[in-house]
Amino acid sequence: MDQMSPDNINGVILAVSSSIFIGSSFIIKKKGLKKAGASGVRAGEGGYGYLKEPWWWAGMITMIVGEVANFAAYAFAPAILVTPLGALSIIFSAVLAHFILKEKLHMFGILGCILCVVGSTTIVLHAPHEQKIESVKQIWQLAIEPGFLVYSAVIVIVVAILIFYYEPRYGKTHMIVYVGICSLMGSLTVMSVKAVAIAIKLTFSGTNQFKYFNTWIFILVVATCCILQINYLNKALDTFNTAVISPVYYVMFTTFTIIASMIMFKDWASQSGLKIATELCGFVTILSGTFLLHKTKDMGNSASGRGSISMPTRDTPVFTNSGSGRSSSSDKVAS
Amino acid sequence: MDQMSPDNINGVILAVSSSIFIGSSFIIKKKGLKKAGASGVRAGEGGYGYLKEPWWWAGMITMIVGEVANFAAYAFAPAILVTPLGALSIIFSAVLAHFILKEKLHMFGILGCILCVVGSTTIVLHAPHEQKIESVKQIWQLAIEPGFLVYSAVIVIVVAILIFYYEPRYGKTHMIVYVGICSLMGSLTVMSVKAVAIAIKLTFSGTNQFKYFNTWIFILVVATCCILQINYLNKALDTFNTAVISPVYYVMFTTFTIIASMIMFKDWASQSGLKIATELCGFVTILSGTFLLHKTKDMGNSASGRGSISMPTRDTPVFTNSGSGRSSSSDKVAS
C-alpha cells in the first residue's frame, strides 16, 4: 500500500509548520536584536535591551510555537520522517534572511535549499507507517527490550567518557566532543519526547496516561537530556563557528535519532529494501543540502568578499551571502 | 511488483560501464595529449603529435567502447533510466583526474559526486519497466502517433529558428543558442538511437529488422541529428568555457530526452504518482551534483587560487581543483 497514512500526513504538516515557525523565529529575533542594538548596548557585548523589544519577544513566541509543533509531530509520525524535516527550518531562515535582512543567499546556498526540499520529499514519500500505539506502557515495553537497553547503555557510557575524559582535554580544540555529547543525548531526548508526546495525545483522547509512572520517567529523561544538550551546545556555539557546528550537529543528531528510532520502534522492519535505500538517498540529499547551506552561509556579501566564488565567466550571476546571526542553542535541542 | 526487471538491470549495467569507459577515456586521452605536448607542438596550438601517441588512441578506443555500451543500454532500458546515468561519467573522470592527473577535487566537487550517485540510485530503483518491443515497426507506430509527431515538429521548427535567426545574431554571446540546438536535437537522436539499438538487438536474436525501411529512416535520423549536434557543440565549446557549457548542456539534454521518451514510449503511464515524484527528486539531485561538479572544476589548485573557497575555520580541509581538459565534443553527443 503506497499511500501515506493519515498519521504520517499529520506528522508532516506539523513538522513542516514547525520548520516555518522556527526558521522565521531566527529572523524576527534578529530584527529585535538589531533594533535593540541600534538604541543601546548590543546583546553580543552583554546588553539586555532586546528584552524590551516586542520583535524579540515575537521571535521567542514563534520559536516556542515551532518547538511545540515539532514535539506534536513526534506523536503522529516516526522519527525518521520528522527529524530530517528539521532541515527545512534552515531553508526558511535562509530564504527569509535573503529577502528581509538582505543577507544574499549564495548560489550554492540556493542549491542547498533545493536539495533539502528534494531530500525531504523523498523521505516523506517513502517513510514507514507509524505502528499503532494504544498506551505509554506499550512504549515502555519497546524501551526495555534488550536492543534498546544496550543502545541506551552504550550512549550513556560514551557520553560519560566524553564528558569526564575528553572534554577537559580536547573540548576547546575539537568540536566533535561537544557536538558528540549533544547528538548522542539528542537521540535519547527524541525517543522520550516521542513517548511523552504520545502520552499527551492519548490523554487528550480520553485515556489518561499520567497515572502511569512510565510517563513520568520519560519526562525525567527528557528534562535531563535537554539540560545536558543545551549546556554543551552553548559551549560548542561559544567556542566554534556556527557555520561549522550546525551542519555537523545536524548530521550527527539526525543520524543517531534515526538509529535510535530504528532500534526502539523498528521503523524499517515492515519496509522493503528498495524503500529503505530510497529513504537513505533522501537523507544523504538533505545532509548535502544542509552542508552546502551552512558552508556558504559565512561568505562575504560582495564579490570581492573573503572566500566568495568569482566564476571565470560573465554569464554566471554572483550571489554571495554574509554570515547570519548565530542559531540560538535552544531551538537546536529537539528539532 | 517493486523489483527491477532483468532488462532494466542489463540497461543499468551497460549504462554504468559506459560511464566508466567514457569517464576514464578523458584521462587516458589527456595523458596522451600531455605526452605529445611534451615532445612537440601542443594540440591546443594546432599540433597533431598526439596522433602518434598510443595513450591517445587507447583513450579514443575506450571512449568508443563506452559509446557502444551506452548505445546498447538504450536497447534494454527506458531513456529516463539510461540518460541521467550519463552523469556518472563526469564523476569517474573527476575522481580519476583527482588521483592520476593530481587535479585535486574541490570539497564541493566531492559533494557533487555523492549527489550524482545518490540521485542515480533513486532513479534506478524507481525507473519504469521497459514495455516489450517485438519489432522496429512497433517503435515506428509509437513515433508516428500524434503526440510524438507534434513534439518532433516543434523541435524541428524551434531548431530552425535558432539556427537561421538567432545563431547569426546571438550565437557568439549567448551560449543558450548553441546548447539549445544541441539538446533539442539530442532528444531526437536518443529516440532514434533507441530504435536502432532495439533493431540490432532483435536482429541478433534472430528476427532481422534491417529488411524494414523504418530501421533505415531511424538510422538516417541518428546520422543527421548527430552531425548537427557535433557541429554546434564544437562551436559552443570553442566559444564558451566548458565549466559553464557542460552543466547547462547536461541539464537541457537530459530533460528534453526524458520528455521525448515520456511522449513516445509513455514511460510514466504505468507508474504511480509517488514513483514519478521520486524519480524527479532523483533527477534534480543528479542535476545539482553535476552542477556542483562543473562549477567547482575550474577553481585554482592552490588555496590562494582565483575563486577558491577559503573557509573561516581551521578544521575545514581545503581541497581545490584546477581546470581539467575540455571534454571532447563527440563523447557528449548521445550520452
Interface residues (C-beta under 8 A of the other chain):
Chain A: D2 Q3 M107 F108 L111 I114 L115 V118 G119 T121 T122 L125 H126 M175 F240 N241 A243 V244 S272 L274 A277 T278 C281 G282 V284 T285 S288 F291 L292 K295 D298 M299 R306 G307 I309 S310 M311 P312 T313 D315 T316
Chain B: D2 Q3 M107 F108 L111 I114 L115 V118 G119 T121 T122 L125 H126 M175 F240 N241 A243 V244 S272 L274 A277 T278 C281 G282 V284 T285 S288 F291 L292 K295 D298 M299 R306 G307 I309 S310 M311 P312 T313 D315 T316
